[in-house]
Amino acid sequence: MGNTPISERYKWVILAILTTVYVFNFIDRQVLVILQEPIRVELGLSDTQLGLLTGLTFAALYVILGIPIARLADKGNRKNIIVASLATWSLMTVLSGLSKNFVHLFLARMGVGVGEAGGSPPAHSIISDYFPSKQRATALSIYSTGIYIGILIGFVTGGVLAKNYGWRVTFYLLGIPGLLFAIMLYFVVKEPIKGRLDSTDLGDGNPILKEVLSSLLKKKTFVYVALASGFHTFGLFGFSNFSASFLSRVHQVDVATAGVVLGLAMGIGGGTGTFLGGYLSDKLSHRDMRWYIWVPMIAGASALFFNYLLFFSETVSVVYFAILMVSFLTAFYLGPTIAITHSLVNAKMRAFASAILFFVLNLIGLGGGPLVIGMLSDYLQPSFGDLSLRWAFCATFISAIIALGFQYLASKNYLNDLETSKLSE
């Protein structure tokens, strides 16, 4: 964009567009969750296979390809990478509807993972070049609400469409709009200068993976918040990816009702929590920068009680309320975590740094959570029958406590690491 001034209105338009891309990201990623019971019945799948499809299959390529794609983003045009990624994962969502067996669906979901690997890191980097440091957690949290808007739309429309037209048509109808939006994105979004809001001279070179890893691994704060995010999302994805099956088997809720309830509870609760996590962190950081860690830490600890209600209450209305509260409180972490990561590196490392953060987050959380819960459920099924998921979910309490421990350690190191980062620029 050269040195052309950017209007206040335009940067918010860009944020809205990128957030919409993230909405498509999670519609296409999470729609499989609401469809997995009819798919399981038709294709004869086990919970372990469902855990592979909704977790490890997607996560494997997502985390592996995220880093080289982020390298391209730090070197070249980030907008074009997002356009190509959106088009790819939307097409693969459409192709998911053609699956005749587990292998076909496995390959299609791998394709979704390939496309989505190029979505968030370039978007994080663009946002950090449109918004100054004191607005970044808020902006990144607004962007991250796309997760929960996508879940809301994917679950509600997915459940209704599946009930009326079947799971195959649902994949078609939810994948096609992303292809059309990719065309609009190409013509509307302008690529900003990297580091345009940073005061330091970034030089002409681009960092390599070894440099970014070295820079991040020297910061104990990053190591701790990345691991905290991984174990935090272990529980998040472990439950959410089996949430529709849990309501169906334990509380006899039909697919359309489950879609509406989960969509509204996770969408509204998670979206509100994501925004507040960033907003409160930005506001309180004027007193102490460690509030970027303390805010999600306090919220995560508060969620443990509602997790207990969610898993063990026999009253379905209480379960619905608990889903809302768990979604709200566990969503506080993402915006502040990305903002912390970006505060520890220079502007030309941001997409790379986000990719490394998401590598750890998704490898442990998305790759491990659904798979471990699925395997535990299959193991416990002979003893507990349809209640096996309830007891498998207990693993999420352990992961939540581990996450809180890493957040505590991060809070002890952040001020020192932040000062070191400023001195090295």
N, C-alpha and C positions, 0 to 999 in steps of 0.2 A: 504493500500500500504506500510505499515511499514514506515521506514525511507529512502526508495529508492528514490534517486533524480528524479525529474520530469523534463524532457527536455522541453525547450522552445517550440519546435515544438509540443510535445504531448499535452500540455495544450490548444493549439489552435485547435488541432484536436478534443479534447473533446468539446470545445466550439462550433465547427462546427456541431458536432453530436447532441448536446443538442439543438442548434438552429434549426436543421432540425426537431427534435421532436416537437418543438414549431410551426414550419411550418405546420406539420400534424395537430397539435392542432387547428390552425385557419382555415385550409382547411375544416376540419370536422365541426367546429363550424359555420363558415360563409357561407358555401355552401348553407345552407337553405335560406339565404338572397336572393341570386340570383335566387333560385328556387321558392320563395314564391308566385309569381304571377301565374305560372302554377298550383302550388299546391292549391292556393286559389280558382282558377276557378274549378279545378277538385273536390276538397273536399268541396267547398262551405263555405269557412271560412271568418270571419270578420277581420278587422284590429286589434281589441282587441285580438282575438285569435292568430293572427300572432305575436302580441307583446308578448303574453304569450310564444309562441313557441320559438321565437328568443331571448327572454330576461328572464323573470321571471322563466319559466320552467327550463331553463339551470342554471340560477343563484342560485336558491333555494338550490339545492343539491350541487352545486359547492362551495358555501360559507359555507354551514353547514358541509360538509365532509372535506373541505380543512384544517380545524384546527386539527381534530384528525389524519388525514393523515400526516400533518406536524409534529405532535408529534411523530409519528412512524419514520419519516425521521430524526428527531433530535436524536432519540434513536438508530436507526438501520441503515440498508443498503439503502441508498437513490437511488442508481442505480436500484435496484430490484423494488422499488416502481414506478419509472418512466417507467420501462419495462411493469409492470402489468397495469399501467394506460393507456399507449399508446395502448396496445392490447385491453383493454376494450372499450375505446372510438372509436377505429377503427371498432370493431365488431358492436357496437351500431349504427354507421353510416351506415354500410351495412344493418342492420335491419330496418333502417328508410325507405329504399326503398320498404319494404314490407307493409307499412302502408296502411290501407283501409279507415281510418277515422281520425278525430281529436284526439280521445283518443289513438289510436295506435301510431300516430306520437308524441303525448305528452309524452307517456311512453318511446319511443325510444330516444327522446331528453333529457329526464331525465337521461337515461342511459349514454348518451354522457357527461352530466354534472358530473355524478358519476366518470367516468373515468378521465376527465380532471381536477378534483379536486386534483389529485395527481401528476400533471405535473410540474407546475412552482415552488412551494416552495422548493421541493427537488433539482430542477435544480439550483435555485438561491443559495442555500447553497453550492452545489458542486462547482459552479463557484467562489464563494467567498473563497473557499479553494484552488483553482488553481491560482487565480490572487490576487496580493497584493492590499492594500487599494487604492493606487494612480492609479491603472488600473481598478478598479472594476466598476465604472460608465461606462467606455468605454466598458468593457467586457459584462456587463449586458445590455447595450444598443444594442450591436451587437446581443446578445441573443434575445432581444426584437424586433429586426427587423424581427424575425420569424413571428410576428403578420402580418406584411404587405406583406411579401413574401407569407404567407399562404393566405391572402386575394387576392393577385394578382393571384395566381394559382387557388384558389377556384372560384373566380369570372370569370376569363377568360375561364378556362376549363369547369367550371360548366355551364356557359352560352352557350358555343359551344356544349357541350354534351347534354344539355337539349333541345336545338333547334333540334338536329339531332336524339337523341335517347330517349328523355323523361327524366323526373326528377327521376324516379325510377332507371333506369340504371346508372344515374349520381351518385347517392348515392353508388351504388355497386362499380363502378370503382374508386371512390375517397376514399373509406374506406379500400379496400383490401391492398393497398401498405403499410399502417401503420402497419398492422399485420406482414408483412414481415420485416419491418424495426425494429420492436420490437425484433425480433430474433437476428439480427445483433448487436443491441445495447447491448444486454445481454453479448455477447462475447467480445466486443471491449472496453467498458468503464470500467475503474478501479475506485473503491471507494477510495477517498482520506481520510486521517486522518482529523477529524474535528478540525478546528482551527490551522492547520499546519503552517499558515503564520502569526499567531498572537503571540505577545510576551508574553502575560499574561498566567498564569497557569489556565486552565479551570476546573480543578478538575476532580473527577471521576463521580460525579452525573450528572443527566440530569434534566433541569428545567421543572417544571410543568406549565400548562396553567396559573394558578394564578400568578406565579412568573413572567412570560413573560408579561402578561397583566399589572401587577403592575409596572414592569420596564418601559414599553412603555407609560402607562398612566401618569406616573410622568413627562414624557417629553412632554411639550406642543407642541414642534415641530412636533412630530409624530402625535399627535391628529389633528393638523392643516393640515399637508400634506396629511394625510389619507382622511380627509373630502374634501380637495381640489381635490384630485384625484377622489373621488366619484362624485362630482358635475361636474368635468371636463369630466369624461367619460359618465355622464348622457347625455350630448350633443353629444359626440362621438358615442355612441351606439344608441342613439335616432335617429340620422340621418342615420348612416351607415346601421342599420338593416332595414330601410325603403328606402334606397337609390335607389334600383332597381325599387321598386314600384313608387317612386317619378318620376324617369326618364320616366317610362312607362306611367303613368297617366297624368303628367303635360306636358311632352315634346314628348310623343308618340315614345319613343325609344324602339326597340324590344329587347328581352331578350339576344340575342347573342351580340348585339352592347353594351348594358348596361353592360354585363359581361366584355367585353374587356375594355371599358372606365373606369369603376369603378376599375377593377383589376389593370390597368396600373396607373391610377391617385392615388389611395389609396396605391397601392403597392410601386411604385417608390417614391411618395411624403412622405408617412408615413415611409417607410424604411429609406430614407435619413434623415428625421427629427428625427427619433429615434436615429440613430447613432450620428448625430450632437449634439443632446441634451446631450448625455453622454460625447462625446469627448470634447465639449466646456466647460462643467461643470468641467471635470477633469483638463483641461488646465487652466481655470480661477480660480480654487479653490486654486492655489498656492498663489494668491493674497488675496483671501477672500473666506472662505468656504461657505459663503452665496450665491455664484454664483450657487451652486447646486439648489437653489430655484429661484434665479433671472433669470436664463436662460430660464426655462420653463414658468416662469411668463411673461416675455417680449414676448415670442413667442405666448402664449395664448391670450394676449391682442391684438397682431397684427392680430390674426385670425378673430376677430370680423367683420372687414370690409369685408373680403372674405366670411364670413358666410352670410352677407346681400346679396352679389352678387349671391351666390349659391341659396338662397331661392327665390329671387325675380326677377332675370334677366329673360327676355323672350328670350334671345339669347342663344341657346343651347351650342355654342362654348364657351361663357363666363361662362356658368354653368360648363362645363368640366374643364376649367382653374381654376375656384374657388374651385372645388373638390380637384384638385391637391394641391393648396395652403393651403386650410384648413387641408388636410391630413398631409402636411408637417409641418405646424406650431403647430398643436395640438398634434403631436407625440413627441415633445421634452421632455415631462414630465416624462416618465416612468423610464428610466435608472437612472436619478438623484434621483427620488423618492425612488427607491429600495435601492440605495446607501446610501441615508440619513437614511433610516430605519435600515440598517445593521450597520451603524456607531454608532447607539445609543444602541446596544445590543452586548453581547459577542457571540462568534462563535457558541456555542451550542444552541443559541436562534434564529439563523437566519432563518431557515425554518419556525419555529413557527411565527416569526415576519413578514415574507413575507405572510404567510397565513392570519394573522390578517389584514395586509394591504389590501390584496386582498379580504378579507371578506367585509371590508368597501367599497372598490372600486367597487366591483361587486354588492353588495347589493343595493347601491344607483345608480350606473351607469348602469350596465347590467340589474339588476332587475327592476329598476325604469324607465330608459330612454325609452326603446322600448314600455313598457306597457303604460306609460303616453302619449307618442306620439300617440300610437294606439288608446287609449281611446279618446283623443282630436280629432283625425281625424274622428272617428266614430261620435262624438258629433257634429262636424262642417260640416259633409258631407251633411246633408239636406240643409244647407245654401250655401255651396261652391262647392259641387259636387266633381269632381276629383281634385280640388285645395285645398281640405281640409288638405292634408298633408303639403302644403306650410305654412299655417297658424298655424298648430299644431307645426311645427318646431320652431316657435317663442319662445317656452318655453326654448329652448336651450340657448337663449341670457341671460335669467335670471340665469340659472345654471352656465354659464360661468362667470358672474359677481360675483356670490357667491364664485366660485372657486378662482378667483383672490383675493378676500378679505381674504380667508383662507391662501393663499400663502404669502400675505403681513404679516399676523400675525405670520406665521411660520418663516419668515426671521427675525423677531424681537426677536425670542427666540432661534434660532439654535446655536449660538456660546455659549451661556450659557449652554444649554442642552448638547452640545458636550463636554464641559469641565467637566460637572457633570458626564457624562458617563466615561470619562477617569479616574477621581478620584475614581470612585466606583469599577474599575477593580482591 
